[in-house]
């Protein structure tokens, strides 16, 4: 018997890689596409999806190399690869413009898509997801592309970095997640670990490819502002005061958008949709 509280699981192929997505039903409603960040997965949006599924056709995608999507055979996780996957995903959903909520690195991908294809986006929400800050670019400029390239090459050739971390149990994985984000409740962490781990020789490992967070210098060589200024859809930009990122209003990034509202969550970090779920959902429903 099908559990109506659970989404259905589907796949499509993009550039030879099988991409997984979850469909929460209600196909006659307007489409709401949820995109996660680096080393995360589509089930990270379950609480949001369950709250909105009665009014929206909610679809949550696993980026390549994440969740139940295939890993790139050559470790190709540059933004253009993800952009091509996003193109396929949106076309699969039909001809009507879609509404998007994107977190962290997922916002970088969707900003590029929305800037290139503005007519395909109805509204877009960036959840602490405008990418590298001005300070990041300043530091990279100081380091220089040659040194950064050497660092990236060393990462990709280090066999130890290719080995996934093993855990004895899902509970151990959940504890690790809470260490990374102390604002996660035990129940949230257990849910995320349950859907974010797979069994392997020697125990349990994370589903994501270790190479997904090895960003080459070329990946962010083009600053997001070139895409932000081309986005015509209304944008909601969310910032968690306790995040390691910087305030997009203060650092000037928000000014590049044609039509944007910016909201700061005082008691949230990078994962606003987990840290302040209730307030996040209220604001999200109001905007949508």
Secondary structure, 3 states (H helix, E strand, C coil): CCCCCCCEEEEEEECCEEEEEEECCCCCCCEEEEECCCCCCHHHHHHHHHHHCCCCEEEEECCCCCCCCCCCCCCCCCHHHHHHHHHHHHHHCCCCCEEEEEECHHHHHHHHHHHHCHHHEEEEEEECCCCCCHHHHHHHHHHCHHHHHHHHHHHHHCHHHHCCCCECCHHHHHHHHHHHCCCCCHHHHHHHHHHHEEEECCEEEECCCHHHHCCCHHHHCCCCHHHHCCCCCEEEEEEECCCCCCCCCCCCHHHHCCCEEEEEECCCCCCHHHHCHHHHHHHHHHHC
